[in-house]
Amino acid sequence: MSNRLTRITTGQGDKGLTRLANQQHVKKSHPRIEAIGTIDELNAVLGVLVASIKVGQHESIVKAIRNIQNQLFSLGGELASPEQEFLKQSDVVQLEAWIKTWNQKLPPLKEFVIPGACIASANAHLARCVARRAERRLVGLAENETVTELSIIYLNRLSDLLFIISRIIARSNNDKEAQWQR
């Protein structure tokens, strides 16, 4: 496998431009770059979530998140190469399977959950919020440019999954899920 990055600093972005994978130059303020950046931020926040989970706990969740992080690189690649599709329907199917399996372990909610039961659960909520923002960025981009419907569906399911993960982590640590008090 050849090296993907040989130089980090090129100086080419100093004038507010960047280059997509197809070599097209765009402004760093372009909605496509904003979407790519938000996907990158989501990946980083998921890394913080994994780092905040105690070693040996929630191994299936950690494994799932690592899988998701790889898929987010694929989604970023898809956005950087608008003529290519990297996400697969099976990626969404996997998210839906985790949602179904893990949600069955949780009691129904009577009210909204207030984030902060423990650091790992709060990090899952933060990742959920960034996933929602990434979804909004893609929806906005799709108003004027081609974005696959699958990428928007993927982020929608991912934010649902992250909500479920936040609840599983909170409850497994015997932390009480704070709920909205009317």
Secondary structure as GFF3:
##gff-version 3
##sequence-region A 1 182
A	DSSP	beta_strand	17	19	.	.	.	ID=ss1
A	DSSP	beta_strand	25	27	.	.	.	ID=ss2
A	DSSP	alpha_helix	31	52	.	.	.	ID=ss3
A	DSSP	alpha_helix	59	80	.	.	.	ID=ss4
A	DSSP	alpha_helix	89	103	.	.	.	ID=ss5
A	DSSP	beta_strand	113	114	.	.	.	ID=ss6
A	DSSP	alpha_helix	119	142	.	.	.	ID=ss7
A	DSSP	alpha_helix	149	172	.	.	.	ID=ss8
A	DSSP	beta_strand	178	179	.	.	.	ID=ss9
###
